[in-house]
Amino acid sequence: AVHRKLVQALHPGGLLILEAFHPDQLSLTSGGPKDAAMLYTLSMLRDDFGPGMQELLAEETGTVLDEGPGHHGPARVTRWVGRKAAAA
């Protein structure tokens, strides 16, 4: 529901940039939510954002976190960038 609200808040042509932890992050010790409901795959994000968004970048990838003691080490993330459709 929160992702739909983000889309609604965008102006036509506006960009949405999102990086979230992937469900695979649960098996890693580099930080991130331990609640699976707060972890996202590309499929989940595509379903959430719907057809009103043009996908510009989409990837599930590994990265290395170095953001202090709570977020340090190998991590799995989902990155998504989309543009809201222009008004008809």
Secondary structure, DSSP 4 states (H G I P E B T S, - for coil): -HHHHHHHHSPTT-EEEEEEE-GGGGG-SS---S-GGG---HHHHHHHH-TTEEEEEEEEEEEEEESSTTSEEEEEEEEEEEEEPPP-
